[in-house]
Amino acid sequence: MEVTKGILAILAASLLYGVMPVIVKELLNEGMTGECIVAWRFGTAFVICAAVAWRKKYFIRISFRQTAAAAMAGIVGFGMTASLLTVSYSYISVGLATMLHFSYPLFVLLYEFFVDRKKIGGLRISAVIFMVLGLAFMIGPDSTNENIWKGTACALLSGVSYAYYVLANKRPALAQMNSLSSMFYILLFGSVFFIGKTVFRRTFTLPLSFRGWGLAVSLGFFCTVLALYFLIYGIRVLGAANAALLNIAEPLTSVAAGAVIYQDMFDEKTVVGFILIITAIALISLSGVANGKSRTRGNRRPDDGGDPPED
């Protein structure tokens, strides 16, 4: 029963994250600036996170090194990812932008191979090949439209910035913090930076209609806070690798939402690219499952009930 709940939680998170690009695009049409949308997301999520910490009487105190790491993860990682994706929606379809963003596992693998000198197994090598081929099909040389290249560049750079966010959370400074502490500080610094940026540049705007306010509230609560809650719950129940495999539903949801709402049409090459990237994500996730099983078989003591719970 618990596993079923975990699966449903990951699928719910994928659905909420998957429809988020559509909501962002609608808010852009409502007159909100991209910077303001990002600031709204961070601000709403931070207020809710702070309220939870206060209600639990949880005093959050971290070192200077952890504070610096959280600031970089919040601004450069999470924040720049949201900003770049928001810009990309103005130039290319939400489905294409999301699929290009999901190139981030490729950048994580490349960093771990060239910088951390980690070995890459057969499944991950295959994933890299599929990912590169998929990107080549999606952004081939016949894409001559300048706007397409701008949107493509922003979506790919969002993959780079999110890869940084993933890698930063693996480093000791953040990995040693519990989930609430890291989330609190990442959202705090992201909120201060992006809200301050919109005020300084005078780009702070609000929705112009009741529909816009409804979309903004949905973005802040459902597609940020609730989605993150489901994701964390699912990871705790299923493990990160299994959760990542189910998270393939997120880009598929974005593609489907774009096709239904905006009648986004894709040519044969783009569809092939989609399939190759989804295959690459699946291979990376499967390699994580295989590694997890290998570690469990090698390290579990006779009295162990399983892997220790994730923080």
C-alpha positions in Angstrom: 0.0 0.0 0.0 2.8 2.4 0.9 4.5 1.7 -2.5 1.2 2.4 -4.3 1.0 5.8 -2.5 4.6 6.5 -3.4 3.9 5.8 -7.1 0.8 8.0 -7.0 2.7 10.8 -5.3 5.4 10.8 -8.0 2.8 10.7 -10.8 0.9 13.6 -9.1 4.1 15.6 -8.8 5.0 14.9 -12.5 1.5 16.0 -13.5 1.7 19.3 -11.6 5.2 20.1 -12.8 4.2 19.0 -16.3 1.3 21.6 -16.5 3.4 24.3 -14.9 4.8 25.6 -18.3 1.2 26.1 -19.6 0.3 28.2 -16.5 3.5 30.2 -16.8 2.8 30.9 -20.5 -0.8 32.0 -19.6 0.6 34.3 -16.9 2.9 35.9 -19.5 -0.2 36.4 -21.7 -1.9 38.0 -18.6 0.8 40.7 -18.5 3.1 39.4 -15.8 6.8 39.6 -16.6 9.0 36.5 -16.5 11.0 37.8 -13.6 7.9 38.5 -11.6 6.6 35.0 -12.2 9.8 33.5 -10.9 9.7 35.9 -7.9 6.1 34.9 -7.2 6.9 31.2 -7.2 9.8 31.6 -4.8 8.0 34.0 -2.5 4.9 31.9 -2.2 6.9 28.7 -1.6 9.1 30.4 1.0 6.2 31.8 3.0 4.6 28.3 3.2 8.0 26.7 4.0 8.6 29.3 6.8 5.1 28.7 8.2 5.7 25.0 8.4 9.0 25.5 10.1 7.4 28.0 12.6 4.5 25.7 13.3 6.8 22.8 14.0 8.9 25.1 16.2 11.9 24.1 14.1 14.8 26.5 14.6 16.9 26.4 11.4 20.5 27.2 12.0 23.3 26.4 9.5 27.0 27.3 9.1 28.4 30.0 6.8 29.6 27.4 4.3 26.1 25.9 4.1 24.5 29.4 3.8 26.8 30.2 0.9 26.0 26.8 -0.8 22.2 27.4 -0.3 22.5 30.9 -1.7 24.2 29.6 -4.9 21.8 26.7 -5.3 18.8 29.0 -4.9 20.0 31.8 -7.2 22.2 30.1 -9.8 20.6 26.7 -9.7 16.9 26.7 -9.0 16.3 30.4 -9.8 18.2 30.6 -13.1 16.5 27.4 -14.2 13.1 28.9 -13.7 14.1 32.2 -15.3 15.6 30.6 -18.4 12.6 28.2 -18.9 10.2 31.1 -18.5 12.0 33.0 -21.3 12.1 30.0 -23.5 8.3 29.7 -23.5 8.1 33.0 -25.3 10.0 31.6 -28.3 9.3 27.8 -28.5 6.5 25.5 -27.5 6.2 24.4 -23.9 6.6 20.7 -24.9 9.8 21.4 -26.8 11.2 23.6 -24.0 10.5 21.0 -21.4 12.1 18.2 -23.4 15.2 20.3 -24.0 15.4 21.1 -20.3 15.4 17.4 -19.6 18.9 17.3 -21.1 20.1 18.1 -17.6 21.0 14.4 -16.7 23.5 14.6 -19.6 25.3 17.6 -18.1 25.3 15.9 -14.7 26.9 12.7 -16.2 29.5 14.7 -18.1 30.5 16.7 -15.0 30.8 13.6 -12.9 32.9 11.8 -15.6 35.3 14.7 -16.5 35.5 16.5 -13.1 34.7 13.9 -10.4 36.3 11.1 -12.4 33.4 8.8 -11.8 33.1 5.7 -13.9 30.1 5.5 -16.3 28.6 2.1 -16.9 27.1 0.7 -20.0 23.6 1.9 -19.4 24.8 5.5 -18.8 27.0 5.5 -21.9 24.0 4.3 -23.9 22.0 7.1 -22.3 24.5 9.8 -23.3 24.4 8.5 -26.9 20.6 8.5 -27.0 20.5 12.0 -25.4 23.0 13.5 -27.9 21.1 11.9 -30.8 17.8 13.2 -29.5 19.1 16.7 -29.1 20.5 16.5 -32.6 17.2 15.5 -34.1 15.3 18.3 -32.2 17.7 21.1 -33.0 19.0 20.1 -36.4 20.7 22.5 -38.8 17.5 23.2 -40.6 16.2 25.2 -37.6 17.0 28.6 -39.1 14.4 30.7 -37.3 16.1 33.1 -34.9 13.4 32.8 -32.2 13.7 29.0 -32.3 17.4 29.3 -31.6 16.8 31.7 -28.8 14.2 29.5 -27.1 16.4 26.4 -27.7 19.4 28.1 -26.1 17.4 29.2 -23.1 15.9 25.7 -22.6 19.3 24.0 -22.9 20.9 26.5 -20.5 18.1 25.8 -18.1 19.3 22.1 -18.2 22.8 23.3 -17.4 21.7 25.4 -14.4 19.5 22.6 -13.1 22.4 20.2 -13.4 24.3 22.6 -11.2 21.4 22.5 -8.7 21.4 18.7 -8.7 25.2 18.5 -8.2 25.1 21.2 -5.5 22.6 19.1 -3.5 25.0 16.2 -3.6 27.9 18.2 -2.1 28.5 17.8 1.7 27.4 21.4 2.4 23.8 20.8 1.4 23.7 17.0 1.6 24.3 17.1 5.4 21.3 19.4 5.9 17.8 18.0 6.3 15.2 18.7 3.7 13.4 21.5 5.5 16.6 23.4 6.2 17.9 23.3 2.7 14.5 24.1 1.2 14.1 27.1 3.6 17.4 28.7 2.7 17.3 27.9 -1.0 13.8 29.5 -1.2 14.9 32.4 1.1 17.8 33.5 -1.1 15.9 32.9 -4.3 13.0 35.0 -3.0 15.3 37.9 -1.9 17.2 37.9 -5.1 14.4 37.7 -7.6 11.9 39.9 -5.7 14.7 42.5 -5.2 15.6 42.2 -8.9 12.0 42.9 -10.0 11.7 45.9 -7.7 15.1 47.3 -8.7 14.4 47.0 -12.4 10.7 48.1 -11.9 9.4 45.0 -13.7 7.2 43.9 -10.8 3.7 43.3 -12.1 0.6 41.6 -10.9 -2.1 39.6 -12.8 -4.7 41.8 -14.5 -7.8 39.6 -13.9 -9.4 37.1 -11.5 -8.3 34.4 -13.9 -4.7 35.6 -13.7 -4.8 35.6 -9.9 -6.2 32.1 -10.0 -3.3 31.0 -12.2 -0.8 32.7 -10.0 -2.1 31.0 -6.9 -2.1 27.7 -8.7 1.5 28.2 -9.8 2.7 29.1 -6.3 0.8 26.4 -4.3 -0.1 23.5 -6.6 2.8 23.6 -9.1 5.5 24.5 -6.5 4.7 23.6 -2.9 2.3 20.7 -3.4 4.3 19.2 -6.2 7.5 19.4 -4.2 5.7 17.7 -1.2 4.5 14.9 -3.4 8.0 14.5 -4.9 9.8 14.3 -1.6 7.2 11.8 -0.3 7.6 9.7 -3.4 11.4 9.7 -3.2 11.3 8.7 0.5 9.0 5.7 -0.3 10.4 4.6 -3.6 14.0 5.9 -3.6 15.5 8.5 -5.9 16.2 6.2 -8.9 12.7 4.7 -9.0 11.2 8.1 -8.6 13.3 9.4 -11.4 12.0 6.6 -13.7 8.4 7.5 -13.0 9.2 11.2 -13.4 9.4 10.6 -17.1 5.7 11.4 -17.0 6.6 15.1 -16.5 7.9 16.0 -20.0 5.2 13.8 -21.5 2.6 15.8 -19.6 4.1 19.1 -20.9 4.1 17.8 -24.5 0.5 16.6 -24.2 -0.7 19.8 -22.5 0.9 21.9 -25.2 -0.7 19.8 -27.9 -4.1 20.0 -26.4 -4.2 23.7 -25.3 -2.0 25.4 -27.9 -2.3 22.8 -30.7 1.4 22.4 -30.8 2.4 20.3 -33.8 5.7 18.5 -34.1 7.4 17.1 -37.2 8.8 13.5 -37.5 12.3 14.6 -36.5 11.2 16.3 -33.3 9.1 13.2 -32.4 12.1 11.0 -32.9 14.1 13.4 -30.7 11.4 13.2 -28.0 11.6 9.4 -28.0 15.4 9.3 -27.9 15.5 11.7 -24.9 12.8 9.8 -23.0 14.8 6.6 -23.6 17.9 8.3 -22.3 16.2 9.4 -19.1 14.8 5.9 -18.6 18.3 4.3 -19.1 19.8 6.8 -16.5 17.1 6.0 -14.1 17.5 2.2 -14.6 21.2 2.5 -14.0 20.4 4.2 -10.7 18.1 1.3 -9.8 20.7 -1.2 -10.7 23.4 0.6 -8.7 21.0 0.8 -5.7 20.4 -2.9 -5.8 24.1 -3.7 -6.1 24.9 -1.5 -3.0 22.1 -3.1 -1.0 23.2 -6.6 -1.8 26.8 -5.7 -0.9 26.2 -3.6 2.2 23.1 -4.9 4.0 23.7 -6.6 7.3 21.6 -9.5 8.5 19.7 -7.3 10.9 19.0 -4.6 8.4 15.4 -4.0 7.4 16.5 -2.1 4.3 18.2 1.1 3.2 18.2 3.9 5.7 15.5 6.5 5.1 16.5 9.5 3.1 16.6 12.8 5.0 
